């Protein structure tokens, strides 16, 4: 006697792969959320200790708090889904499959998509604002990322509607998901390129920075490169999963998807933390005040590490030689 999932063309191995990916991706999501929580607390500390106006500090604190709270809700919804899958409906593989196939359980992923869309929109808006500030308020610079952001919102709205109404059109949902990820990657890539290009304008600063691990990390944080990288990986995996005829159960996109939840909040939080810490210190004209501070710091370090003069070195050498000869 065949089971319900076998009648639908799903094998036991496919269902086990699906439940295993659900479990492992949820654990990865909780781990990434722990990293996001640490970054969030550090950013809050810098905001409280900063010398910016109270209104600006409250605005930035509200933004990163919303990003963290939205991600926390996503983690809670995924954990609830995992509990219902393995505890409530974990008596058999057929019960788990019916839980997956039931239309009522699509509300949790749909709510998660809403909060993820809000997080992505807010994160992209912060990147666009950062580019706008660095390039002296020139709207022509951020016109292309802004258009991509609008298209991203439209595609995300259709994607959420597909999930809520439970439309039996997986191809249509896959197309809107592809458009959504493509526009997200386009927005992130354009902003990352603009931020990197602005950093390269200070060639002496960038050249000195890239020779150290800290400098490389600073460039990656300032340009939000990891944010663009994770959505690029998600786009590639999503395209492969939904457009490969030999793929019956899609699970490879689980892992980059759950990582994108936290990175969407981590990337703008790190940028805000750097701004509040006063490290970039870029005015509206695009000139950096961090460079003189960095040069003076490096000069003081060089002064403290200055070795003895050749004459004194010779005297000490002569004294040592005489002592040895005696």
FENHUHU-V433159 format. One record per pair of residues at least 24 apart in sequence whose ideal C-beta (glycine too) atoms are under 8 Angstrom apart, sorted by the first residue. I is the first residue (numbers start at 1). J is the second residue. Records with the same first field share a line. If there is no record, write none. Layout:
I: J, J
//
This chain:
3: 93, 94, 97
4: 94, 97, 98, 101
5: 93, 94, 97, 101
8: 101
9: 248
10: 97, 248, 249
11: 248
12: 93
14: 248, 249
15: 93, 96, 97, 249
16: 93
17: 249, 251
18: 100, 249, 251
19: 85, 86, 93, 96
21: 251, 254, 255
22: 81, 82, 85, 254
23: 82, 86
24: 254, 255
25: 254, 255, 257, 258
26: 78, 79, 81, 82, 258
28: 255, 258, 259
29: 74, 75, 78, 258, 259, 261, 262
30: 75, 79
32: 258, 259, 261, 262, 263
33: 71, 72, 75, 261, 262
35: 262, 266
36: 68, 71, 262, 265, 266, 269
37: 68
39: 266, 269, 270, 273
40: 64, 65, 67, 68, 265, 269
42: 273
43: 269, 270, 272, 273, 276
46: 273, 276, 277
47: 272, 273, 276
49: 276
50: 276, 277, 278
51: 278
52: 276
57: 276
60: 272, 275, 276
63: 122, 126, 268, 272
64: 265, 268, 269, 272
66: 118, 122
67: 119, 122, 123, 264, 265, 268, 269
68: 265, 269
70: 115, 116, 118, 119, 265
71: 115, 119, 261, 262, 264, 265
73: 111, 112, 115
74: 112, 115, 116, 261
75: 261
77: 108, 109, 111, 112
78: 108, 112, 258
80: 108
81: 105, 108, 109
103: 166
106: 163, 164, 166
107: 164
109: 163
110: 160, 163, 164
113: 156, 159, 160, 163
114: 160
116: 260, 261, 264
117: 153, 156, 160
119: 261, 264, 265
120: 152, 156, 184, 264
121: 149, 152, 153, 156
122: 268
123: 227, 264, 265, 267, 268
124: 149, 152, 184, 187, 188, 191
125: 149
126: 268, 271, 272
127: 187, 188, 191, 192, 195, 224, 227, 267, 268, 271
128: 187, 191
130: 191, 195, 271
131: 191, 194, 195, 198
133: 282, 284
134: 194, 195, 198, 282, 286
135: 194, 198, 286
136: 284, 285, 286
137: 284
141: 194
142: 194
144: 190
145: 186, 187, 190, 191, 194
148: 183, 186, 187, 190
149: 183, 187
151: 179, 183
152: 180, 183, 184, 187
155: 179, 180, 183
156: 180
174: 242, 243
177: 238, 242
178: 235, 238, 239, 242
181: 231, 234, 235, 238
182: 235
184: 231, 235
185: 228, 231, 232, 235
188: 224, 227, 228, 231, 232
189: 228, 232
191: 224, 228
192: 223, 224, 225, 227, 228
195: 222, 223, 224
196: 223, 225
198: 286
199: 223
201: 286
202: 288, 291
204: 291
205: 288, 290, 291, 294
218: 279
221: 270, 271, 274
222: 271, 274, 280
224: 267, 268, 270, 271
226: 263, 266, 267
227: 263, 264, 267
230: 256, 259, 260, 263
231: 260
234: 260
//
